[in-house]
Amino acid sequence: MSGRGGKALSAEDRILWARITHTTVPLKGRGRASLSEMEGSAIDETFVSEQDPTPTLAPRRTAVAEAAHPVPRSLDLPTRKKLAKGRLPIEGTVDLHGLTQSEAHALLLSFLHRAYADGRRHVLVITGKGESFQSDGVLRRAVPAWFATPPFRALVSGQEAAGRRHGGAGAIYVRLRRRGGGGSG
């Protein structure tokens, strides 16, 4: 499937289009197209699976992978305070409200890849608090765990719950790794 002018749709566009099509009623005799049916989909099918919406983790971490991309740690206190008070700019924001885990995973990974490629350093990920129906928020719990997986470890060097003015417990400050550097932050 491609957009106008023959350009392929981005992963974000495909996710948004799928969300929109699920809110409509198909014409008589037609069914809804799923993400997996979309031509040229860049979304990994493991994240679109209906049976298991959570991404699978590598069975074991190797020492080489750990050394190259250590697990993201918490932000240092001065950086967190500067972000919370607005003295350090947040260079991008992604809102994952209302997405399934598979959609959120694909969108977040795509967003972080783009931000990293653009040389951005600090971004905000809005997960929502997810406190309806005695739930503590699926994405609120899942996103920090995703940051410890290999695809995210290559991009993220630090994370911390956002300050109140940026969403508090429903958002996360993320520090991206420096481009070209193998350092931790």
Short mmCIF file of the C-alpha atoms (twelve columns), coordinates in Angstrom:
data_MODEL
# 
_entry.id   MODEL 
# 
loop_
_atom_site.group_PDB 
_atom_site.id 
_atom_site.type_symbol 
_atom_site.label_atom_id 
_atom_site.label_alt_id 
_atom_site.label_comp_id 
_atom_site.label_asym_id 
_atom_site.label_seq_id 
_atom_site.Cartn_x 
_atom_site.Cartn_y 
_atom_site.Cartn_z 
_atom_site.pdbx_PDB_model_num 
ATOM 1   C CA . MET A 1   0.000   0.000   0.000  1 
ATOM 2   C CA . SER A 2   1.389   3.374   -0.840 1 
ATOM 3   C CA . GLY A 3   0.336   6.929   -0.219 1 
ATOM 4   C CA . ARG A 4   -0.175  9.658   -2.782 1 
ATOM 5   C CA . GLY A 5   2.630   10.055  -5.266 1 
ATOM 6   C CA . GLY A 6   3.619   6.384   -4.893 1 
ATOM 7   C CA . LYS A 7   5.522   6.882   -1.645 1 
ATOM 8   C CA . ALA A 8   5.275   4.020   0.829  1 
ATOM 9   C CA . LEU A 9   3.446   4.760   4.061  1 
ATOM 10  C CA . SER A 10  5.512   4.984   7.217  1 
ATOM 11  C CA . ALA A 11  4.928   2.597   10.114 1 
ATOM 12  C CA . GLU A 12  3.182   5.416   11.992 1 
ATOM 13  C CA . ASP A 13  0.870   6.103   9.045  1 
ATOM 14  C CA . ARG A 14  -0.061  2.421   8.754  1 
ATOM 15  C CA . ILE A 15  -0.853  2.225   12.468 1 
ATOM 16  C CA . LEU A 16  -2.977  5.367   12.352 1 
ATOM 17  C CA . TRP A 17  -4.777  4.169   9.223  1 
ATOM 18  C CA . ALA A 18  -5.530  0.804   10.860 1 
ATOM 19  C CA . ARG A 19  -6.928  2.580   13.931 1 
ATOM 20  C CA . ILE A 20  -9.155  4.756   11.749 1 
ATOM 21  C CA . THR A 21  -10.434 1.851   9.674  1 
ATOM 22  C CA . HIS A 22  -11.472 -0.002  12.832 1 
ATOM 23  C CA . THR A 23  -13.755 2.895   13.778 1 
ATOM 24  C CA . THR A 24  -15.658 2.768   10.490 1 
ATOM 25  C CA . VAL A 25  -18.220 0.409   9.004  1 
ATOM 26  C CA . PRO A 26  -17.035 -1.241  5.760  1 
ATOM 27  C CA . LEU A 27  -19.131 -0.982  2.622  1 
ATOM 28  C CA . LYS A 28  -21.480 -3.880  1.912  1 
ATOM 29  C CA . GLY A 29  -19.518 -6.887  0.668  1 
ATOM 30  C CA . ARG A 30  -16.135 -5.570  1.844  1 
ATOM 31  C CA . GLY A 31  -14.112 -6.407  4.913  1 
ATOM 32  C CA . ARG A 32  -11.528 -4.493  6.875  1 
ATOM 33  C CA . ALA A 33  -7.894  -4.830  5.863  1 
ATOM 34  C CA . SER A 34  -5.612  -5.798  8.722  1 
ATOM 35  C CA . LEU A 35  -2.076  -4.476  9.198  1 
ATOM 36  C CA . SER A 36  -0.648  -7.847  8.193  1 
ATOM 37  C CA . GLU A 37  -2.516  -7.658  4.864  1 
ATOM 38  C CA . MET A 38  -1.067  -4.269  3.989  1 
ATOM 39  C CA . GLU A 39  1.375   -4.462  1.118  1 
ATOM 40  C CA . GLY A 40  5.001   -3.624  1.943  1 
ATOM 41  C CA . SER A 41  4.411   -3.448  5.671  1 
ATOM 42  C CA . ALA A 42  7.557   -2.550  7.623  1 
ATOM 43  C CA . ILE A 43  5.974   -3.622  10.902 1 
ATOM 44  C CA . ASP A 44  7.420   -6.860  12.237 1 
ATOM 45  C CA . GLU A 45  4.650   -9.446  12.231 1 
ATOM 46  C CA . THR A 46  5.583   -10.564 15.754 1 
ATOM 47  C CA . PHE A 47  4.171   -7.281  16.983 1 
ATOM 48  C CA . VAL A 48  0.942   -7.590  14.983 1 
ATOM 49  C CA . SER A 49  0.152   -11.092 16.185 1 
ATOM 50  C CA . GLU A 50  -3.297  -11.441 17.686 1 
ATOM 51  C CA . GLN A 51  -2.307  -14.338 19.956 1 
ATOM 52  C CA . ASP A 52  0.611   -12.612 21.724 1 
ATOM 53  C CA . PRO A 53  0.614   -8.810  21.551 1 
ATOM 54  C CA . THR A 54  3.808   -8.482  23.611 1 
ATOM 55  C CA . PRO A 55  7.122   -8.484  21.796 1 
ATOM 56  C CA . THR A 56  9.333   -11.474 22.385 1 
ATOM 57  C CA . LEU A 57  12.619  -10.940 24.160 1 
ATOM 58  C CA . ALA A 58  15.896  -12.531 23.176 1 
ATOM 59  C CA . PRO A 59  16.407  -15.656 25.288 1 
ATOM 60  C CA . ARG A 60  19.767  -14.549 26.680 1 
ATOM 61  C CA . ARG A 61  21.804  -11.379 26.598 1 
ATOM 62  C CA . THR A 62  25.345  -11.789 25.435 1 
ATOM 63  C CA . ALA A 63  28.266  -10.063 27.124 1 
ATOM 64  C CA . VAL A 64  29.201  -8.375  23.832 1 
ATOM 65  C CA . ALA A 65  25.687  -6.943  23.353 1 
ATOM 66  C CA . GLU A 66  25.621  -5.766  26.987 1 
ATOM 67  C CA . ALA A 67  28.953  -3.991  26.614 1 
ATOM 68  C CA . ALA A 68  27.946  -2.323  23.347 1 
ATOM 69  C CA . HIS A 69  24.529  -1.166  24.573 1 
ATOM 70  C CA . PRO A 70  24.045  -1.373  28.337 1 
ATOM 71  C CA . VAL A 71  20.560  -1.363  29.826 1 
ATOM 72  C CA . PRO A 72  19.265  2.225   30.094 1 
ATOM 73  C CA . ARG A 73  19.628  3.659   33.570 1 
ATOM 74  C CA . SER A 74  17.766  6.400   35.395 1 
ATOM 75  C CA . LEU A 75  18.520  9.987   34.495 1 
ATOM 76  C CA . ASP A 76  20.807  11.875  36.835 1 
ATOM 77  C CA . LEU A 77  19.036  14.263  39.213 1 
ATOM 78  C CA . PRO A 78  20.293  17.550  37.650 1 
ATOM 79  C CA . THR A 79  19.137  16.465  34.166 1 
ATOM 80  C CA . ARG A 80  15.747  15.350  35.474 1 
ATOM 81  C CA . LYS A 81  15.243  18.646  37.310 1 
ATOM 82  C CA . LYS A 82  16.212  20.685  34.239 1 
ATOM 83  C CA . LEU A 83  13.771  18.727  32.071 1 
ATOM 84  C CA . ALA A 84  10.976  19.060  34.642 1 
ATOM 85  C CA . LYS A 85  11.489  22.823  34.962 1 
ATOM 86  C CA . GLY A 86  11.777  23.383  31.221 1 
ATOM 87  C CA . ARG A 87  15.416  24.515  31.314 1 
ATOM 88  C CA . LEU A 88  16.491  21.601  29.134 1 
ATOM 89  C CA . PRO A 89  14.420  21.294  25.945 1 
ATOM 90  C CA . ILE A 90  12.313  18.268  25.146 1 
ATOM 91  C CA . GLU A 91  13.054  17.813  21.467 1 
ATOM 92  C CA . GLY A 92  10.200  15.504  20.568 1 
ATOM 93  C CA . THR A 93  7.058   13.894  21.960 1 
ATOM 94  C CA . VAL A 94  5.163   10.741  21.105 1 
ATOM 95  C CA . ASP A 95  1.718   9.964   22.537 1 
ATOM 96  C CA . LEU A 96  0.841   6.279   22.880 1 
ATOM 97  C CA . HIS A 97  -2.653  6.802   24.386 1 
ATOM 98  C CA . GLY A 98  -5.217  4.328   23.136 1 
ATOM 99  C CA . LEU A 99  -2.790  2.133   21.195 1 
ATOM 100 C CA . THR A 100 -2.463  -1.602  21.604 1 
ATOM 101 C CA . GLN A 101 0.901   -2.911  22.797 1 
ATOM 102 C CA . SER A 102 1.890   -3.968  19.289 1 
ATOM 103 C CA . GLU A 103 0.927   -0.595  17.793 1 
ATOM 104 C CA . ALA A 104 2.647   1.302   20.597 1 
ATOM 105 C CA . HIS A 105 5.818   -0.782  20.264 1 
ATOM 106 C CA . ALA A 106 6.083   -0.164  16.512 1 
ATOM 107 C CA . LEU A 107 5.264   3.538   16.825 1 
ATOM 108 C CA . LEU A 108 7.702   4.090   19.705 1 
ATOM 109 C CA . LEU A 109 10.565  2.286   17.985 1 
ATOM 110 C CA . SER A 110 9.952   4.233   14.772 1 
ATOM 111 C CA . PHE A 111 9.785   7.549   16.675 1 
ATOM 112 C CA . LEU A 112 12.993  6.844   18.607 1 
ATOM 113 C CA . HIS A 113 14.863  5.799   15.448 1 
ATOM 114 C CA . ARG A 114 13.857  9.061   13.762 1 
ATOM 115 C CA . ALA A 115 14.741  11.168  16.816 1 
ATOM 116 C CA . TYR A 116 18.115  9.423   17.121 1 
ATOM 117 C CA . ALA A 117 18.820  9.939   13.398 1 
ATOM 118 C CA . ASP A 118 17.964  13.645  13.784 1 
ATOM 119 C CA . GLY A 119 20.465  13.935  16.634 1 
ATOM 120 C CA . ARG A 120 17.838  14.671  19.273 1 
ATOM 121 C CA . ARG A 121 18.868  14.064  22.867 1 
ATOM 122 C CA . HIS A 122 15.780  14.262  25.143 1 
ATOM 123 C CA . VAL A 123 12.252  13.211  24.181 1 
ATOM 124 C CA . LEU A 124 8.996   12.639  26.031 1 
ATOM 125 C CA . VAL A 125 7.001   9.405   25.739 1 
ATOM 126 C CA . ILE A 126 3.388   9.726   26.892 1 
ATOM 127 C CA . THR A 127 2.000   6.357   27.975 1 
ATOM 128 C CA . GLY A 128 -1.013  7.547   29.932 1 
ATOM 129 C CA . LYS A 129 -1.691  6.509   33.492 1 
ATOM 130 C CA . GLY A 130 -4.046  3.695   32.577 1 
ATOM 131 C CA . GLU A 131 -5.829  3.718   35.914 1 
ATOM 132 C CA . SER A 132 -9.280  2.775   34.677 1 
ATOM 133 C CA . PHE A 133 -10.976 -0.431  35.819 1 
ATOM 134 C CA . GLN A 134 -8.414  -1.105  38.576 1 
ATOM 135 C CA . SER A 135 -5.628  -1.350  35.994 1 
ATOM 136 C CA . ASP A 136 -2.226  0.157   36.571 1 
ATOM 137 C CA . GLY A 137 -1.677  0.778   32.875 1 
ATOM 138 C CA . VAL A 138 -0.390  -1.777  30.418 1 
ATOM 139 C CA . LEU A 139 1.754   0.673   28.448 1 
ATOM 140 C CA . ARG A 140 2.884   2.429   31.602 1 
ATOM 141 C CA . ARG A 141 4.430   -0.886  32.723 1 
ATOM 142 C CA . ALA A 142 5.495   -2.188  29.303 1 
ATOM 143 C CA . VAL A 143 7.379   0.813   27.885 1 
ATOM 144 C CA . PRO A 144 10.146  0.898   30.540 1 
ATOM 145 C CA . ALA A 145 10.601  -2.863  30.059 1 
ATOM 146 C CA . TRP A 146 10.906  -2.395  26.293 1 
ATOM 147 C CA . PHE A 147 13.808  0.001   26.841 1 
ATOM 148 C CA . ALA A 148 15.834  -2.954  28.196 1 
ATOM 149 C CA . THR A 149 15.381  -4.953  24.960 1 
ATOM 150 C CA . PRO A 150 18.091  -4.881  22.262 1 
ATOM 151 C CA . PRO A 151 16.274  -2.700  19.676 1 
ATOM 152 C CA . PHE A 152 15.690  0.033   22.258 1 
ATOM 153 C CA . ARG A 153 18.999  -0.329  24.114 1 
ATOM 154 C CA . ALA A 154 20.796  0.763   20.958 1 
ATOM 155 C CA . LEU A 155 18.893  4.073   21.097 1 
ATOM 156 C CA . VAL A 156 18.071  4.830   24.751 1 
ATOM 157 C CA . SER A 157 20.688  5.666   27.374 1 
ATOM 158 C CA . GLY A 158 18.380  6.812   30.176 1 
ATOM 159 C CA . GLN A 159 14.774  7.065   31.290 1 
ATOM 160 C CA . GLU A 160 12.861  8.580   34.176 1 
ATOM 161 C CA . ALA A 161 9.242   9.297   35.113 1 
ATOM 162 C CA . ALA A 162 8.302   12.747  33.838 1 
ATOM 163 C CA . GLY A 163 7.713   15.769  36.022 1 
ATOM 164 C CA . ARG A 164 4.178   16.810  36.869 1 
ATOM 165 C CA . ARG A 165 3.970   19.507  34.190 1 
ATOM 166 C CA . HIS A 166 4.842   16.939  31.506 1 
ATOM 167 C CA . GLY A 167 2.399   14.220  32.587 1 
ATOM 168 C CA . GLY A 168 3.909   12.821  35.783 1 
ATOM 169 C CA . ALA A 169 3.439   9.085   36.130 1 
ATOM 170 C CA . GLY A 170 1.770   8.950   32.703 1 
ATOM 171 C CA . ALA A 171 4.897   10.037  30.817 1 
ATOM 172 C CA . ILE A 172 8.597   9.197   30.619 1 
ATOM 173 C CA . TYR A 173 11.614  11.384  29.908 1 
ATOM 174 C CA . VAL A 174 13.960  9.535   27.560 1 
ATOM 175 C CA . ARG A 175 17.603  10.429  26.913 1 
ATOM 176 C CA . LEU A 176 18.812  9.096   23.585 1 
ATOM 177 C CA . ARG A 177 22.370  7.940   22.994 1 
ATOM 178 C CA . ARG A 178 24.750  10.248  21.215 1 
ATOM 179 C CA . ARG A 179 25.108  9.488   17.528 1 
ATOM 180 C CA . GLY A 180 28.280  7.692   16.569 1 
ATOM 181 C CA . GLY A 181 29.345  7.270   20.193 1 
ATOM 182 C CA . GLY A 182 29.342  3.991   21.995 1 
ATOM 183 C CA . GLY A 183 29.221  5.693   25.395 1 
ATOM 184 C CA . SER A 184 26.450  5.345   27.913 1 
ATOM 185 C CA . GLY A 185 25.057  8.796   27.675 1 
# 
